[in-house]
Amino acid sequence: MNTVLITNATVYDGTRGGTTDEAELLISDGRIDSVGKNLERDADTAVIDAHGAPVVPGYIDIHVHGADRLAFEDGAAAVAKILAAHQSHGTARMVMSLVTGALDVMEERIRELAALTRENDRLLGIHPEGPFLHPEHKGAHDENLLRAPHPDDVRQLIDAADGTLVQFTLAAERDDGLEAVKLLVEKGIVASLGHSSATFEDAEKTFDAGARILTHAFNGMRGIHHRAPGPVIAALRNPNVWLEVINDGIHVHPAVVKSLFTEAEERMILITDAMSATCAADGAYRLGDLAVTVSDGVARLTEGGSLAGSTLTMDRAVANAVRNVGVPLDVAVAAATHHPAKAIGRDKEFGRLAAGFPSDILILDPETYLPARIFMGGQELSHD
């Protein structure tokens, strides 16, 4: 039996308020055996002194498109490289997000990714972000490929996934949208409102129909106006709705991110929306069929200049939340671990530092809040 004891840790277990000072974690064969103080251990147990640093669960990213010059649409070898790139920044598990493509092409890609999902529990499933989006808020999606969410088309992608779709972003205010939301809910898939022209009233109807996530709040949707509150206010008012946010300091101003956490910290989810330029150099890229230019780490469509995903990683999303937004560390960690797991119904398996959970563990630098040491399944990743 391979056992490791992390001592002198300030443990943030993934829940808001779930903090224990001077704690210990006992890891055995890739899982957490126990968390507490003065834990019993065998004589041959390896000991790691955290020196009082924050120790948190590995992050879970439910909205990510790629890294290392690759996208999930690029096949099995690409998926492995994308996962490795994000693991090096503390992401333990992820949902693979797909940009808009032709329906038959998306069906084929989903079938390929479904097989990979069944083989690797670090891949939590698939998230089609399109093609059922609204042209007015298309962002970096090809307008020529967008369509209304006819239930037969939605069902085509559901069937291709064979149980591996976990989230589906759509503009539910379009024709057949509410019927599509109800179909997704019936199939156990989390419907997400995004890239949408929905009004406040439209969003309320969408959430009443069963949608449970607002895709990257403020981006790809109407803003807040005092006479037209929009979908963000509708999401904030509904206690059943989770709100994603891209906390890179570019997509949403830190003061606005702070307001979101102030209003609904118990329902906030940090995501990256990372595209292929993540963990890679500036330059020319593609997002689906569209050309993207990345400059100073900011990805924009070459034609038109719309933001085209991000080059954010989850470790920086959390660090930004604490250092630039002013979110308490336990709340920021929850938004990157327990909350995303709970939003997709996997919180009993992942996203916590608790007995029986996988030993995906980060020891953070107490000044930068970035990972100083990363453990996946109890094995430490190389610092190289």
C-alpha positions as CSV (number, residue, x, y, z in Angstrom):
1,M,0.0,0.0,0.0
2,N,1.4,3.4,-1.1
3,T,0.6,6.0,1.6
4,V,1.4,9.7,1.9
5,L,0.7,12.0,4.8
6,I,0.5,15.8,4.2
7,T,1.1,17.5,7.5
8,N,0.9,21.1,8.8
9,A,-1.7,22.0,6.2
10,T,-4.4,24.7,6.1
11,V,-7.0,22.5,4.4
12,Y,-9.7,24.1,2.3
13,D,-12.0,21.1,1.6
14,G,-13.8,22.5,-1.4
15,T,-16.9,23.9,0.5
16,R,-17.5,27.5,1.6
17,G,-16.3,27.6,5.3
18,G,-14.7,24.2,5.0
19,T,-11.3,25.3,6.4
20,T,-9.2,23.5,9.0
21,D,-5.9,24.8,10.3
22,E,-2.9,22.7,11.2
23,A,-4.6,19.7,9.6
24,E,-3.3,16.5,8.0
25,L,-4.4,14.4,5.0
26,L,-3.7,10.8,4.7
27,I,-3.5,9.5,1.1
28,S,-3.7,5.8,0.3
29,D,-3.6,4.2,-3.2
30,G,-4.8,7.3,-5.0
31,R,-7.6,8.2,-2.7
32,I,-8.0,10.3,0.5
33,D,-8.1,8.0,3.5
34,S,-8.8,10.6,6.1
35,V,-8.5,14.3,6.9
36,G,-8.0,15.6,10.4
37,K,-5.4,16.1,13.1
38,N,-2.9,13.8,14.6
39,L,-3.8,11.0,12.1
40,E,-2.4,7.5,12.6
41,R,0.1,6.4,10.0
42,D,2.4,3.5,9.3
43,A,6.1,3.7,9.8
44,D,6.8,3.6,6.1
45,T,4.3,6.4,5.2
46,A,5.9,9.3,3.3
47,V,5.5,12.6,4.9
48,I,5.1,16.0,3.2
49,D,5.2,19.1,5.3
50,A,2.9,21.8,3.8
51,H,4.4,24.5,6.2
52,G,1.0,25.9,6.9
53,A,0.2,26.6,3.2
54,P,-3.3,26.3,1.8
55,V,-4.1,22.8,0.6
56,V,-7.1,22.5,-1.8
57,P,-8.8,20.0,-4.1
58,G,-7.7,19.8,-7.7
59,Y,-9.8,22.1,-9.8
60,I,-12.7,21.1,-12.0
61,D,-13.3,23.1,-15.3
62,I,-16.7,22.5,-16.8
63,H,-16.1,24.9,-19.7
64,V,-12.9,24.5,-21.6
65,H,-12.1,24.1,-25.3
66,G,-8.4,23.4,-25.6
67,A,-4.8,24.3,-24.9
68,D,-1.3,23.7,-26.3
69,R,-2.4,24.8,-29.8
70,L,-5.0,22.0,-29.8
71,A,-8.8,21.8,-29.4
72,F,-11.0,18.9,-28.4
73,E,-12.2,18.6,-32.0
74,D,-8.7,17.5,-33.0
75,G,-8.9,13.9,-31.8
76,A,-7.7,11.6,-29.1
77,A,-4.0,12.6,-29.0
78,A,-5.0,16.2,-28.8
79,V,-7.3,15.5,-25.8
80,A,-4.5,13.9,-23.9
81,K,-2.2,16.9,-24.5
82,I,-5.0,19.4,-23.6
83,L,-5.6,17.5,-20.3
84,A,-1.9,17.4,-19.5
85,A,-1.6,21.1,-20.1
86,H,-4.4,22.0,-17.8
87,Q,-3.3,19.5,-15.2
88,S,0.0,21.4,-15.0
89,H,-2.1,24.3,-13.8
90,G,-4.1,22.4,-11.2
91,T,-7.1,21.2,-13.2
92,A,-7.8,17.6,-12.2
93,R,-11.0,17.0,-14.3
94,M,-12.8,18.7,-17.0
95,V,-15.8,18.8,-19.3
96,M,-14.8,19.0,-23.0
97,S,-16.5,21.9,-24.7
98,L,-17.1,22.1,-28.4
99,V,-17.7,25.2,-30.5
100,T,-20.4,25.4,-33.2
101,G,-19.9,23.2,-36.2
102,A,-22.1,21.7,-38.9
103,L,-24.6,19.4,-37.2
104,D,-23.3,16.2,-38.8
105,V,-19.7,17.2,-38.0
106,M,-20.6,17.9,-34.4
107,E,-22.3,14.5,-34.2
108,E,-19.1,12.7,-35.4
109,R,-16.9,14.6,-32.9
110,I,-19.3,13.9,-30.1
111,R,-19.1,10.1,-30.9
112,E,-15.3,10.2,-30.8
113,L,-15.2,12.1,-27.5
114,A,-17.9,9.9,-25.9
115,A,-15.5,6.9,-26.3
116,L,-12.7,8.9,-24.6
117,T,-15.0,9.9,-21.8
118,R,-15.8,6.3,-21.0
119,E,-12.1,5.4,-20.9
120,N,-10.9,8.3,-18.7
121,D,-12.7,9.5,-15.5
122,R,-10.7,12.8,-15.7
123,L,-12.9,13.6,-18.6
124,L,-16.3,14.3,-17.1
125,G,-18.2,14.5,-20.3
126,I,-19.1,16.7,-23.2
127,H,-20.5,20.2,-23.5
128,P,-21.7,21.3,-26.9
129,E,-21.7,25.1,-27.0
130,G,-23.7,25.4,-30.1
131,P,-25.0,25.2,-32.8
132,F,-28.3,26.3,-31.2
133,L,-27.2,29.9,-30.4
134,H,-28.5,33.4,-31.3
135,P,-26.7,35.3,-34.1
136,E,-27.0,38.6,-32.2
137,H,-24.8,37.2,-29.4
138,K,-22.8,34.7,-31.4
139,G,-19.4,35.7,-30.0
140,A,-16.7,33.6,-31.7
141,H,-19.2,31.1,-33.3
142,D,-19.7,30.9,-37.0
143,E,-23.0,32.6,-37.7
144,N,-23.6,30.6,-40.9
145,L,-23.8,27.4,-38.8
146,L,-26.2,28.6,-36.1
147,R,-29.7,27.3,-36.0
148,A,-32.8,27.1,-33.9
149,P,-32.9,24.2,-31.4
150,H,-35.3,21.9,-33.1
151,P,-35.8,18.9,-30.8
152,D,-34.9,16.4,-33.6
153,D,-31.6,18.1,-34.1
154,V,-30.9,18.3,-30.3
155,R,-31.8,14.6,-30.1
156,Q,-29.3,13.8,-32.8
157,L,-26.5,15.1,-30.7
158,I,-27.9,13.5,-27.5
159,D,-28.0,10.1,-29.2
160,A,-24.5,10.5,-30.6
161,A,-23.1,11.0,-27.1
162,D,-24.7,7.9,-25.6
163,G,-25.0,9.3,-22.1
164,T,-21.8,11.4,-22.1
165,L,-23.4,14.8,-22.6
166,V,-23.4,16.6,-19.3
167,Q,-24.1,20.2,-20.3
168,F,-25.6,21.9,-23.3
169,T,-25.5,25.6,-24.0
170,L,-28.3,27.0,-26.1
171,A,-30.3,30.2,-26.8
172,A,-33.7,28.9,-25.5
173,E,-35.6,32.0,-26.6
174,R,-35.3,30.8,-30.2
175,D,-38.1,28.7,-31.8
176,D,-38.5,25.3,-30.0
177,G,-36.0,26.4,-27.3
178,L,-38.1,25.7,-24.3
179,E,-39.0,22.3,-25.7
180,A,-35.3,21.6,-26.2
181,V,-34.6,22.6,-22.6
182,K,-37.2,20.2,-21.4
183,L,-35.8,17.4,-23.6
184,L,-32.3,17.9,-22.2
185,V,-33.6,17.9,-18.6
186,E,-35.5,14.7,-19.4
187,K,-32.3,13.1,-20.6
188,G,-30.4,14.2,-17.4
189,I,-28.3,16.8,-19.3
190,V,-27.8,20.2,-17.7
191,A,-29.3,22.9,-19.9
192,S,-27.4,26.1,-20.0
193,L,-28.5,29.5,-21.3
194,G,-25.9,31.2,-23.3
195,H,-25.0,33.1,-26.5
196,S,-28.5,34.3,-26.2
197,S,-30.6,37.4,-26.8
198,A,-32.9,36.4,-24.0
199,T,-34.7,39.1,-22.1
200,F,-35.2,38.9,-18.3
201,E,-38.6,37.4,-19.0
202,D,-37.2,34.9,-21.5
203,A,-34.5,33.9,-19.1
204,E,-37.0,33.3,-16.3
205,K,-39.0,31.0,-18.6
206,T,-35.8,29.2,-19.5
207,F,-34.9,28.6,-15.9
208,D,-38.5,27.6,-15.1
209,A,-38.3,25.0,-17.9
210,G,-35.3,23.5,-16.1
211,A,-32.1,25.2,-17.3
212,R,-29.7,25.3,-14.4
213,I,-26.6,27.2,-15.6
214,L,-26.0,30.6,-17.1
215,T,-23.1,30.2,-19.5
216,H,-20.2,32.7,-18.9
217,A,-22.3,35.4,-17.2
218,F,-22.3,38.8,-19.1
219,N,-20.5,37.4,-22.1
220,G,-22.7,36.4,-25.1
221,M,-25.9,38.0,-23.7
222,R,-27.7,41.2,-22.9
223,G,-26.2,43.3,-20.1
224,I,-28.0,44.8,-17.1
225,H,-30.2,47.8,-17.7
226,H,-32.5,49.4,-15.2
227,R,-35.5,48.9,-17.4
228,A,-34.4,45.7,-19.0
229,P,-32.6,43.6,-16.3
230,G,-31.5,40.8,-18.7
231,P,-30.5,37.2,-18.0
232,V,-27.9,37.8,-15.4
233,I,-30.5,39.3,-13.0
234,A,-32.8,36.5,-13.8
235,A,-30.1,34.0,-12.8
236,L,-29.2,35.8,-9.7
237,R,-32.9,35.8,-8.6
238,N,-33.3,32.1,-9.1
239,P,-31.7,30.0,-6.3
240,N,-31.5,27.0,-8.5
241,V,-29.3,28.5,-11.2
242,W,-25.5,28.4,-11.3
243,L,-23.5,31.3,-12.8
244,E,-20.3,30.6,-14.7
245,V,-17.8,33.5,-14.9
246,I,-14.5,33.9,-16.9
247,N,-12.4,35.6,-14.3
248,D,-9.4,36.7,-16.4
249,G,-9.8,40.4,-15.8
250,I,-10.7,40.9,-19.4
251,H,-14.1,39.2,-20.1
252,V,-15.7,40.6,-16.9
253,H,-14.4,43.6,-14.8
254,P,-13.2,42.5,-11.3
255,A,-15.7,44.8,-9.7
256,V,-18.5,43.1,-11.6
257,V,-17.2,39.7,-10.6
258,K,-17.1,40.8,-7.0
259,S,-20.8,41.8,-7.3
260,L,-21.7,38.4,-8.6
261,F,-19.9,36.7,-5.7
262,T,-21.5,39.1,-3.3
263,E,-25.0,38.3,-4.6
264,A,-24.6,34.6,-5.1
265,E,-21.3,33.2,-3.8
266,E,-23.0,29.8,-3.1
267,R,-23.8,29.4,-6.9
268,M,-20.7,30.8,-8.6
269,I,-18.6,28.6,-10.9
270,L,-15.1,29.7,-12.1
271,I,-14.4,28.5,-15.6
272,T,-11.7,29.1,-18.2
273,D,-13.4,28.9,-21.6
274,A,-9.8,28.3,-22.6
275,M,-9.1,27.9,-26.3
276,S,-6.1,26.4,-28.2
277,A,-3.7,29.3,-27.5
278,T,-3.8,28.5,-23.7
279,C,-0.3,27.4,-22.5
280,A,1.0,28.5,-25.9
281,A,2.5,31.6,-27.5
282,D,0.7,34.6,-29.1
283,G,-0.1,34.3,-32.8
284,A,-2.6,33.1,-35.3
285,Y,-5.1,30.3,-34.3
286,R,-8.4,29.0,-35.3
287,L,-11.6,28.5,-33.2
288,G,-13.7,26.1,-35.1
289,D,-13.7,27.5,-38.7
290,L,-12.9,31.1,-37.6
291,A,-9.5,32.8,-37.6
292,V,-8.3,34.1,-34.2
293,T,-5.4,36.4,-33.3
294,V,-3.9,36.2,-29.9
295,S,-2.0,39.2,-28.6
296,D,-0.7,39.6,-25.0
297,G,-2.7,36.5,-24.1
298,V,-6.0,37.9,-25.3
299,A,-7.8,35.9,-28.0
300,R,-10.0,37.8,-30.5
301,L,-11.5,37.0,-33.9
302,T,-9.2,38.2,-36.6
303,E,-12.2,39.7,-38.4
304,G,-14.3,41.8,-36.2
305,G,-12.3,41.7,-33.0
306,S,-14.8,39.8,-30.7
307,L,-13.3,38.0,-27.8
308,A,-12.7,34.4,-28.8
309,G,-12.5,32.4,-25.6
310,S,-9.6,32.9,-23.3
311,T,-6.1,31.7,-22.5
312,L,-7.0,31.4,-18.8
313,T,-6.1,28.5,-16.6
314,M,-8.0,27.5,-13.5
315,D,-5.1,28.3,-11.1
316,R,-5.1,31.9,-12.3
317,A,-8.9,32.1,-12.2
318,V,-8.7,31.2,-8.5
319,A,-5.7,33.4,-7.8
320,N,-7.4,36.3,-9.6
321,A,-10.5,35.8,-7.5
322,V,-8.6,36.1,-4.3
323,R,-6.0,38.8,-5.2
324,N,-7.8,41.0,-7.7
325,V,-11.5,40.5,-6.8
326,G,-11.3,40.1,-3.1
327,V,-13.1,36.8,-2.8
328,P,-12.2,34.7,0.3
329,L,-10.0,31.7,-0.6
330,D,-12.6,29.2,0.7
331,V,-15.2,30.7,-1.6
332,A,-12.9,30.9,-4.6
333,V,-11.9,27.3,-4.1
334,A,-15.5,26.2,-3.8
335,A,-16.3,27.9,-7.1
336,A,-13.5,25.9,-8.8
337,T,-14.1,22.5,-7.2
338,H,-17.3,21.6,-5.3
339,H,-19.6,24.0,-7.2
340,P,-18.8,22.8,-10.7
341,A,-19.0,19.2,-9.6
342,K,-22.4,19.8,-8.0
343,A,-23.7,21.7,-11.0
344,I,-23.2,18.6,-13.2
345,G,-24.3,16.1,-10.5
346,R,-20.8,14.7,-9.7
347,D,-20.2,16.2,-6.3
348,K,-20.4,12.9,-4.5
349,E,-17.4,11.7,-6.4
350,F,-15.2,14.8,-7.1
351,G,-14.3,18.2,-5.9
352,R,-13.7,17.7,-2.2
353,L,-10.9,16.9,0.2
354,A,-12.7,14.3,2.2
355,A,-12.4,10.6,2.9
356,G,-13.0,8.4,-0.2
357,F,-12.4,11.2,-2.7
358,P,-9.6,11.0,-5.3
359,S,-6.3,12.4,-4.0
360,D,-6.2,15.3,-6.5
361,I,-4.5,17.9,-4.3
362,L,-2.9,21.2,-4.7
363,I,-0.5,22.9,-2.2
364,L,-0.8,26.6,-2.9
365,D,1.8,29.3,-2.5
366,P,0.3,31.4,0.3
367,E,1.3,34.6,-1.3
368,T,0.4,34.1,-5.0
369,Y,-2.3,31.4,-4.4
370,L,-0.9,29.5,-7.4
371,P,0.0,25.8,-7.1
372,A,3.4,25.2,-5.6
373,R,2.9,21.4,-5.7
374,I,0.3,19.4,-7.7
375,F,-0.8,15.8,-6.9
376,M,-3.1,13.9,-9.3
377,G,-4.3,10.6,-8.0
378,G,-1.7,10.9,-5.2
379,Q,1.2,11.2,-7.7
380,E,3.1,14.5,-7.8
381,L,3.4,16.1,-11.1
382,S,6.8,17.2,-12.3
383,H,7.8,20.8,-11.8
384,D,9.3,20.9,-15.3
